[in-house]
Amino acid sequence: MLRNLGVLVVLLLLPSVANAEKLSVEIDGYRPGEVTLNDVFARLTDTDKRGKLNTIIDDLVSAEANPSAGKTVVVVIIGHADRQDNLQQFPTPEARRANELQASIDRVVDANDFLLRQVQSKLRAIGAVPPPDFDSARNIAVAKFAAGAADLKHPVPRGEAQRLQNRRVGFFMQSFPR
């Protein structure tokens, strides 16, 4: 958790770094109970979102594959959930909040694993040795945060289309020279 906080502080304190590149994308469209980004990404028709996530992956690969270039890439992943309105299954506000938080935790953990698998695969493809996890990477830092249902796009969703927009994962990347 402390490393995650440190990564977030770095992102907040370095907005004016010369030659810094920033990119963010939110991937929404998670079905009820769904936490697997690979499934959502396979259905994703928004080419802009696909392109941005692929750019983030490519920047991570570039930074790790060529450490002498002095590029560092920091990514913050935030998992989100929709409001839990099933009062029979979750009768108390605490139970609903716990369910919402768990859904966002599961989404952010899976999104981190998705990103790691993509980076590892691309590094292997170019003959580089991938790190076993992001904590072992030389020029990459990744922080994960679960927001539960605290940051809804639609606080009172009107239908499944708006609920799909509430269920999402956000990726915020900044790369900068060392």
LOLUM-262358 format. One record per residue (C-alpha): residue number from 1; residue in one letter; x, y, z. Coordinates in steps of 0.02 Angstrom, whole numbers. Layout:
   nr  rest      xx      yy      zz
  NUM     a       X       Y       Z
...
***
This chain:
   nr  rest      xx      yy      zz
    1     m       0       0       0
    2     l     141     121      39
    3     r     217      93    -132
    4     n      47     127    -211
    5     l      35     291    -116
    6     g     211     336    -171
    7     v     169     304    -353
    8     l      14     413    -339
    9     v     116     553    -259
   10     v     242     542    -402
   11     l     102     560    -529
   12     l      27     708    -439
   13     l     192     798    -411
   14     l     261     777    -586
   15     p     129     854    -699
   16     s     249     983    -769
   17     v     399     871    -803
   18     a     473     918    -971
   19     n     446     785   -1103
   20     a     322     695    -992
   21     e     190     595   -1083
   22     k      19     571   -1003
   23     l    -120     458   -1058
   24     s    -279     396    -977
   25     v    -418     280   -1028
   26     e    -568     204    -942
   27     i    -627      34    -998
   28     d    -810      11    -954
   29     g    -940    -118   -1003
   30     y    -917    -247    -865
   31     r   -1072    -355    -851
   32     p   -1150    -387    -679
   33     g   -1027    -488    -575
   34     e    -895    -484    -713
   35     v    -716    -441    -661
   36     t    -610    -505    -807
   37     l    -536    -366    -914
   38     n    -487    -490   -1050
   39     d    -672    -527   -1080
   40     v    -720    -343   -1082
   41     f    -572    -299   -1195
   42     a    -623    -437   -1318
   43     r    -795    -355   -1335
   44     l    -728    -177   -1341
   45     t    -777     -92   -1503
   46     d    -713      82   -1458
   47     t    -552      91   -1560
   48     d    -493     246   -1466
   49     k    -501     155   -1298
   50     r    -417       1   -1373
   51     g    -280     109   -1447
   52     k    -248     202   -1285
   53     l    -234      42   -1183
   54     n    -118     -32   -1314
   55     t     -12     127   -1308
   56     i       3     110   -1119
   57     i      59     -71   -1140
   58     d     184     -23   -1276
   59     d     256     115   -1166
   60     l     278      -8   -1022
   61     v     366    -130   -1139
   62     s     478       5   -1210
   63     a     531      66   -1038
   64     e     570    -110    -975
   65     a     652    -173   -1135
   66     n     775     -30   -1147
   67     p     827      26    -972
   68     s     976     125   -1038
   69     a     855     244   -1125
   70     g     812     313    -953
   71     k     624     310    -977
   72     t     512     275    -826
   73     v     328     233    -842
   74     v     205     248    -699
   75     v      28     179    -711
   76     v    -113     198    -586
   77     i    -259      77    -606
   78     i    -424     116    -521
   79     g    -563     -13    -512
   80     h    -745      42    -501
   81     a    -909     -44    -461
   82     d   -1092      -4    -490
   83     r   -1212      27    -347
   84     q   -1271    -132    -265
   85     d   -1461    -122    -260
   86     n   -1502    -303    -216
   87     l   -1580    -276     -45
   88     q   -1626    -459     -21
   89     q   -1449    -523     -46
   90     f   -1367    -371      37
   91     p   -1493    -304     165
   92     t   -1381    -176     252
   93     p   -1287     -26     183
   94     e   -1126    -102     251
   95     a   -1155    -265     157
   96     r   -1190    -169      -4
   97     r   -1034     -62      15
   98     a    -928    -216      52
   99     n    -995    -300    -106
  100     e    -960    -144    -210
  101     l    -784    -131    -140
  102     q    -748    -315    -171
  103     a    -806    -299    -353
  104     s    -688    -151    -380
  105     i    -544    -243    -294
  106     d    -572    -394    -406
  107     r    -576    -284    -561
  108     v    -419    -188    -518
  109     v    -322    -346    -474
  110     d    -375    -428    -637
  111     a    -333    -270    -736
  112     n    -159    -270    -660
  113     d    -138    -454    -706
  114     f    -201    -419    -884
  115     l     -75    -278    -903
  116     l      66    -386    -834
  117     r      24    -530    -952
  118     q      23    -413   -1102
  119     v     190    -334   -1053
  120     q     270    -504   -1019
  121     s     209    -574   -1185
  122     k     275    -426   -1285
  123     l     442    -429   -1194
  124     r     463    -615   -1231
  125     a     418    -583   -1413
  126     i     566    -464   -1431
  127     g     685    -578   -1336
  128     a     686    -482   -1173
  129     v     666    -562   -1003
  130     p     503    -503    -925
  131     p     488    -464    -741
  132     p     385    -590    -641
  133     d     280    -446    -573
  134     f     276    -257    -582
  135     d     365    -240    -415
  136     s     517    -324    -496
  137     a     518    -211    -649
  138     r     662     -90    -669
  139     n     578      57    -753
  140     i     394      26    -718
  141     a     286      68    -568
  142     v     105      15    -556
  143     a     -15      62    -417
  144     k    -188     -10    -391
  145     f    -336      69    -303
  146     a    -514       7    -278
  147     a    -648     141    -273
  148     g    -800      33    -242
  149     a    -952     133    -299
  150     a    -882     298    -234
  151     d    -856     376    -406
  152     l   -1008     331    -510
  153     k   -1033     401    -685
  154     h   -1219     382    -651
  155     p   -1262     395    -464
  156     v   -1441     339    -500
  157     p   -1422     227    -652
  158     r   -1570     216    -769
  159     g   -1549      47    -846
  160     e   -1411     -75    -884
  161     a   -1324      41   -1009
  162     q   -1283     165    -871
  163     r   -1235      25    -751
  164     l   -1111     -37    -882
  165     q   -1031     135    -880
  166     n   -1017     130    -689
  167     r    -927     -38    -694
  168     r    -756       8    -759
  169     v    -569      13    -738
  170     g    -467     171    -763
  171     f    -286     174    -819
  172     f    -184     332    -791
  173     m      -8     332    -862
  174     q     136     452    -857
  175     s     305     420    -933
  176     f     453     532    -909
  177     p     641     531    -930
  178     r     743     490    -776
***
